């Protein structure tokens, strides 16, 4: 049985992601590519990060998850269970601000 990652990508600072990638044998610069996908392109899964090697996308899915549970809970609470939603996350130091919008 595969265990799900407990750390959200959006809970990590750039420095923390860089350190985590280096610990796992990846180049530090990949963290900026990942943050670009997460914060500028708002991808919902790692497979959409097409400029990253497949092995790194697999490593990321084992290491972190892309959608923070807090954002999922907020979306359900404020937008309703039956609406689709989009999250925009803006990094601010070690924190992230999220804006939710219903479709």
Secondary structure, DSSP 8 states (H G I E B T S, - for coil): -------BGGGS-HHHHHHHHHHTT--TTHHHHHHIIIIIS--SSGGG-TTS-HHHHHHHHHH-BSS-HHHHHHHHHHH-TTS-EEEEEEEETTEEEEEEEE-
